[in-house]
Amino acid sequence: MMETTLAGPAARTRDEREALKLEKRLCRQVGQAIADFNMIEAGDRVMVCLSGGKDSYGLLDVLMKLRARAPVPFELVAVNLDQKQPGFPAEVLPDYLRELGIEHHIETQDTYSIVKAKIPEGKTTCSLCSRLRRGILYSVARRLRCNKIALGHHRDDMLQTFFLNMFFGGKLKGMPAKLASDNGEFIVIRPLAYVPEKDLVRWAEHRRFPIIPCNLCGSQENLQRQVVGDMLRDWEKKHPGRIENMFTALQNVVPSHLMDGNLHDFRNLKATGVADEQGDKAFDEETFPEPVGRPFGGVPLVGA
């Protein structure tokens, strides 16, 4: 595995300087997300789920860098679930993790055969595959005595999930940076919450991660998530900055200006005679001030 060993400023090439800037930015973004959501605390034992894709490789890489200089001690355990997909190179991840010198565990469970047997040809396999993986990973976390589970979802995944829920699920619901597991036993964290996918692509290329493609779900065409992802990428090309504004919106929710009676008591709302900055603007010209919030935790997306 290639390590990032950059010489002094005068000797660095342009590519090396760009890689160093990217490394600093990734560490800042992940560190800020961890701090903002209190993801990792002293004494935590964090199971890092490693799929063999660019996102989980990047997650493990950055967490190892941050652990080396963290003000509090915590442990990392890299875990891969070998789902027995045909052609899966079973030796790649163990070899990579041994070279890293990190504690790791490879869990072998033939979920591939279960999914293929249960899901008709041409139907989406993601839902069943996800449920099976989740149950297995909870069991592994319990055996390994981990209290936190780190997943490699990034900023773009979170926005895609928000629009998927809105378009197809009828809910304003996203993918949180931190939550309790379904069974209430673990805390699930997403330290890449502030990281754009394009930076993970660049980092994977620089680090030459041994990427392992998923032949179960990644090969399915016309998935709703792919369609939404294409939509977001098209928006970003045509309207630079729109992605940042949308992500900021996830951190600036105004329940009184939506329509969920469980979040705001519309039924018992009374006039108070007191001016309200957040009050009715129905007759105002439609203008949009600069977003209020901390997009990506206030961490710049460009530059050093």
C-alpha positions in Angstrom: 0.0 0.0 0.0 1.3 3.4 -0.9 1.9 5.7 2.0 1.6 9.5 1.8 5.2 10.5 2.2 5.6 14.1 0.9 9.0 15.9 1.0 9.6 19.5 1.8 7.6 22.2 0.1 10.3 23.0 -2.5 10.6 19.4 -3.6 6.9 18.6 -3.9 5.3 18.2 -7.3 2.0 19.9 -8.1 0.2 16.5 -7.6 1.8 16.1 -4.2 0.8 19.6 -3.1 -2.8 18.9 -4.2 -2.8 15.5 -2.4 -1.6 17.2 0.8 -4.3 19.8 0.6 -6.9 17.1 0.0 -5.6 15.1 3.0 -5.8 18.1 5.3 -9.3 18.9 4.1 -10.6 15.4 4.6 -9.1 15.3 8.1 -10.7 18.7 9.0 -14.1 17.7 7.6 -14.2 14.3 9.4 -12.8 15.8 12.6 -15.4 18.6 12.5 -18.2 16.1 12.0 -16.9 14.0 14.9 -16.8 17.1 17.1 -20.2 18.6 16.0 -22.1 15.3 16.7 -19.9 14.0 19.5 -19.4 10.8 17.5 -16.3 9.4 19.3 -15.5 9.7 23.0 -12.7 8.4 25.3 -12.7 4.7 25.6 -14.9 4.0 22.6 -14.3 0.8 20.6 -15.4 1.7 17.0 -16.2 -1.0 14.5 -15.4 0.4 11.0 -17.4 -1.3 8.4 -15.2 -2.0 5.3 -16.9 -3.0 2.1 -14.0 -2.7 -0.3 -15.3 0.4 -1.9 -13.7 3.9 -2.0 -15.9 5.3 0.7 -15.2 2.8 3.5 -11.5 2.7 2.5 -11.4 6.5 2.9 -13.2 6.4 6.2 -10.8 3.9 7.7 -7.8 5.8 6.3 -8.9 9.2 7.8 -10.0 7.7 11.1 -6.6 6.1 11.6 -4.9 9.4 10.9 -7.1 11.2 13.4 -6.7 8.5 16.0 -2.9 9.0 15.9 -3.3 12.6 17.1 -6.7 12.5 18.9 -6.8 14.1 22.4 -8.7 11.1 23.7 -7.9 7.3 23.3 -10.2 5.1 21.3 -9.9 1.9 19.4 -10.7 1.0 15.8 -11.6 -2.5 14.5 -12.0 -2.9 10.8 -14.7 -5.4 9.8 -15.6 -6.8 6.4 -18.7 -9.0 5.7 -17.8 -11.5 2.9 -21.2 -12.2 1.4 -19.8 -14.9 -0.9 -20.5 -13.0 -4.1 -19.2 -15.0 -7.1 -15.7 -13.9 -8.0 -15.2 -11.9 -4.8 -11.4 -11.7 -4.2 -11.4 -12.9 -0.6 -7.7 -12.4 0.0 -7.6 -8.6 -0.9 -9.0 -7.1 2.3 -7.2 -9.4 4.8 -3.9 -8.7 3.0 -4.6 -5.0 3.0 -5.6 -4.9 6.7 -2.6 -7.0 7.8 -0.3 -4.6 6.0 -2.0 -1.7 7.8 -1.4 -3.4 11.1 -4.9 -2.7 12.3 -7.1 -5.0 14.3 -9.6 -6.6 11.9 -12.2 -9.3 11.4 -13.6 -10.9 8.3 -17.1 -12.3 8.8 -18.2 -14.9 6.2 -21.9 -15.2 5.6 -23.5 -16.4 2.4 -26.1 -13.6 2.1 -25.7 -13.5 -1.6 -27.4 -16.9 -2.1 -30.3 -15.8 0.2 -30.9 -12.6 -1.7 -30.7 -14.2 -5.1 -33.2 -16.9 -3.9 -35.7 -14.5 -2.3 -35.7 -11.7 -4.8 -37.1 -12.2 -8.3 -34.8 -11.5 -11.3 -34.8 -7.9 -12.2 -36.1 -6.7 -8.8 -34.1 -4.5 -6.5 -32.0 -6.5 -4.0 -30.9 -3.6 -1.8 -33.6 -3.7 0.9 -33.2 -7.4 1.8 -29.4 -7.3 1.4 -29.3 -4.3 3.8 -31.4 -6.0 6.4 -29.3 -9.1 6.4 -26.1 -7.1 6.6 -27.4 -5.0 9.4 -28.3 -8.0 11.6 -25.0 -9.7 11.0 -22.9 -6.6 11.7 -24.8 -6.0 15.0 -23.9 -9.6 16.0 -20.3 -9.0 15.0 -20.1 -5.7 16.9 -21.4 -7.5 20.0 -18.8 -10.3 19.8 -16.0 -7.8 19.3 -17.2 -5.7 22.2 -17.6 -2.5 20.1 -20.0 0.2 21.2 -19.9 2.3 18.0 -20.4 1.3 14.4 -18.9 3.6 11.8 -20.3 3.6 8.2 -18.9 5.2 5.1 -21.9 7.2 3.9 -20.8 10.7 2.7 -22.6 14.0 2.1 -23.9 13.0 -1.3 -25.4 9.8 0.1 -27.2 11.9 2.8 -28.8 14.2 0.2 -29.7 11.3 -2.0 -31.5 9.7 0.9 -33.4 12.9 1.7 -34.7 13.2 -1.9 -35.5 9.4 -2.1 -37.6 9.7 1.0 -39.4 12.8 -0.3 -40.0 11.6 -3.8 -40.9 8.0 -3.1 -41.6 7.7 0.7 -43.6 10.9 1.3 -41.3 11.9 4.2 -38.9 14.7 4.9 -36.4 12.2 6.3 -32.7 12.0 5.7 -29.7 9.9 6.8 -28.4 11.2 10.2 -24.8 11.6 11.1 -25.4 9.8 14.4 -28.2 7.6 15.6 -29.0 4.7 17.9 -29.0 1.3 16.1 -32.4 -0.4 15.4 -32.0 -2.7 18.5 -30.9 0.2 20.7 -27.6 -1.5 21.5 -25.1 0.5 19.5 -24.5 4.1 18.3 -24.1 4.3 14.5 -21.9 7.1 13.2 -21.2 8.5 9.8 -17.9 10.5 10.1 -17.9 11.3 6.4 -21.1 13.4 6.8 -19.4 16.6 5.6 -17.3 15.0 2.8 -18.3 15.3 -0.8 -18.1 12.1 -2.9 -15.7 13.7 -5.5 -13.1 14.2 -2.8 -13.3 10.5 -1.8 -12.9 9.5 -5.5 -9.7 11.7 -5.7 -8.4 10.3 -2.4 -8.9 6.7 -3.5 -7.0 7.3 -6.7 -4.2 8.9 -4.8 -4.0 6.2 -2.2 -4.5 3.4 -4.7 -7.0 1.6 -2.6 -7.6 -2.0 -3.8 -11.2 -1.4 -4.8 -13.5 -4.4 -4.9 -16.7 -3.8 -6.9 -20.1 -5.0 -5.6 -21.7 -7.4 -8.1 -24.9 -7.8 -6.2 -26.4 -4.3 -6.0 -23.9 -2.1 -7.8 -24.6 -3.8 -11.1 -28.3 -3.1 -11.0 -29.4 -0.4 -13.5 -32.0 2.3 -13.0 -32.0 2.1 -9.3 -33.9 5.0 -7.7 -30.8 6.1 -5.8 -28.8 6.2 -9.0 -31.5 8.3 -10.7 -31.5 10.8 -7.8 -27.7 10.8 -7.7 -27.6 11.7 -11.4 -30.2 14.5 -10.8 -28.0 16.0 -8.0 -24.9 15.8 -10.1 -26.7 17.5 -13.0 -27.9 20.3 -10.7 -24.4 20.8 -9.4 -23.0 21.2 -12.9 -25.8 23.7 -13.9 -26.0 25.5 -10.6 -22.7 25.4 -8.7 -23.3 25.8 -4.9 -26.7 24.2 -4.9 -25.5 21.1 -3.2 -23.9 23.1 -0.4 -27.2 25.1 0.1 -29.3 21.9 0.2 -27.0 20.3 2.7 -27.1 23.4 4.9 -30.9 23.2 4.7 -30.7 19.8 6.5 -29.2 21.6 9.4 -31.7 24.5 9.4 -35.2 23.1 9.9 -38.1 25.5 10.7 -41.0 23.3 11.9 -43.4 26.2 12.1 -43.1 26.7 8.3 -43.8 23.1 7.4 -47.0 21.2 8.0 -46.2 18.5 10.6 -48.6 18.9 13.5 -46.5 16.6 15.6 -43.5 19.1 15.4 -45.5 22.3 15.7 -48.8 22.9 17.4 -50.8 24.5 14.6 -54.2 23.6 16.1 -53.6 25.7 19.2 -51.7 28.6 17.6 -53.0 32.0 18.7 -52.1 35.6 17.7 -49.8 37.1 20.4 -49.6 40.7 19.2 -45.8 40.3 19.3 -43.8 40.7 16.1 -42.0 37.5 15.0 -39.0 37.4 12.7 -40.2 33.9 11.6 -43.7 35.0 11.0 -45.9 35.2 7.9 -44.1 36.3 4.7 -46.8 35.2 2.3 -47.2 38.7 0.8 -43.5 39.5 0.5 -41.5 39.3 -2.7 -39.8 36.0 -2.8 -36.1 36.6 -2.0 -33.6 34.2 -0.5 -30.9 35.6 1.9 -27.6 33.9 2.3 -28.0 30.5 4.0 -27.6 30.6 7.8 -25.7 27.6 9.2 -22.5 25.7 9.0 -22.3 23.9 5.7 -19.9 21.0 6.2 -19.3 22.1 9.7 -17.8 25.4 8.4 -15.0 23.4 6.7 -14.1 24.8 3.3 -14.5 22.5 0.4 -11.6 24.0 -1.6 -8.2 25.2 -0.8 -5.9 24.1 2.0 
